[in-house]
Amino acid sequence: MAKVVYTVGDDVSTDVIYPGRYMATVLATETPQYAFVDDVEFSARLNGGKVPKGSVLVAGKNFGCGSSREQAVSCLKGWEFTIVAASFARIFLQNAINLGLHVVSAPDIEASEGDDLEIAKQEVVNKTTGKSFTVQPLPRSFQAIIDAGGLIPYTRKRVLEAAGKA
């Protein structure tokens, strides 16, 4: 079970997730400090160690729209967030798969900050409200890449398997 630590609405742009003025910082070890930096309260909670890794961010439709910046995903992955959204912007979703960010598409999701969610392959259960929401599963190949930690670890594993070294 995981706690919802932040909620956002529809059409949240990558500029909101990771503002363009920080584009000079591209290292995955440095990008997390700029996640939602313009939301001063949430940013302070994140960077002050008050948000546990592995928490959940809940979003509406078209999460991650806007530019194709990979940093919008890497900054969220750095906090080990699971993102549960009604839907994801296409490029953000592909970046999430490539970097191994845990994303869950639940079109009818309803949750508030502080709610406890149980996330399974076929449904998300909001333990606080008792409501269940159907998950639109990713294709198995996409989920396998996320489960491996991203495209590079997935490819490395496959190469080693093919060479008989895994």
N, C-alpha and C positions, 0 to 999 in steps of 0.2 A: 504494500500500500504506500502511496506517495501523497504528499500534501501539495495543494495548489498554492503557489507563492505569488502568482501574478496573473492577471487576466487582462486581455486586450480585445478590442472589437474587430470589425471587418477591415480589410484593406490596409493592414499594417505594413508599411514600406520597409525595405532594407535600410533606408535612411533613418528610420526611427529605431530599428534594432541596432544598427551600427552606423552612426553618422559619418558622412563623407569626409569631414574634416580630420578624421583619424585614419584615413586610407594609407598614410605613410607607415602605419603600424600594421604589418601583415603577418607577423609570427603568431602562430596559434597559442603560444605561451603568453603573449602580450595582449591579444585581442579581448579576452574576457573582461578586462577592467572597463571596457567601453560599451558593454552591453546595456542598451537602454539608458545611456549616460544622461540624456536630456530629461529623464524622469528622475529628478534629484533624489527623491525619497527612496525609490527602489534601488537606484544605483548605490546609494549610501548603504542600504541594507546588504546588497550583494558584496560590495567591496569591504564592508565592515565585518564580514564573516557571519552575518545573521541569517543567511539563506543556505540551508544544507544542500550539498551536492546531491543530485538525483531528484530534485524537486520537480514539480510540474508547472508549466506555463500553459494556460488555456487561451485559445484565440478563436476568433470568428472565421469568416470566409476570406480566402485569398491572402493568407498570412505569408509574408515575405515577398510581396509584389515590389515592383520598382526595378532597381538596377540588379545586375547579376553578381554583385560582390560576394565573394566566398566568405569574407570576414563576418558577414551577418550570421552565417552558420557556425563558423569556428568560435566566435565569441560565446554562442549559446552552448556549444559542445564543451567548451572549457569549464562551464558550470555543471556539466553532465545533466542538463535539463532533459526532460521528456516534453516534447511539444505536442499537445493535443489540440487539434484545430478542426473547424468545420471543413476547411479545405486549405490547400497550399498553392501558392503560385508555382508555376511549372519549373522555372529555373531554380528557385529556392529549394524545391523538393529534390531536384537532381543534385544540387550541391549538398543537401542533407544526406542523401544516400551516399554520395562520394566520400563524405567526411565521417560517416557513421553516426550522425545525430539521430537519436531516437525520436521518430515522428509517428503520430497516430492520427489518422483521419476519422473523425466521428462527426458526421454532418449535423447532427442535432444536439451536440454537446451543450450541457448547461452545468456550469460550476462557478463558484465564487472563491475568492481568496480565502484560504483557511480550510476549504473542503478537503476531505480525504478521498482519493480515487484509487480504485482497484482496476488496473489496466490488464486486459487479457487480449488474446488474438482476435476474438470475435465481438467483444464488448468492453465498454468502460462502465464501471459501476461507481456512481457517486455515493459512497457509504454515508455521507452526511445527510443527503436528501433521500436516499433510497431509490433513486432513479437509475435506469440502465440505458445505455446508448450504443447502438450498433456501430461497429468499426468497419470501415471500408478497407479491407486488407490490401497491402502492397503486393505486387507480383512476388512470387517466391524468390526470384533472382535478386530483386531489390532488397528484400528483407534479409537475404543471406549476406549481402554486402554490408548492411547496417550491423547485423549481428557479429560480423567479423571485425567491426571497428572502422570500416570504410573501405574504399576501393583498393588502396595500396595494401593493407593487411590481407584483404580478401585475395588479391592477385598473388601476393607472396605465398599464401597458404596453398593456393591452387598449383603454383609452379612447383613448390616443394612436394606436394602430393604426386604430381606428374613425374617428378624425378625419383619418387620412391623414398623421399627423405622426411616425410611427415608421419 
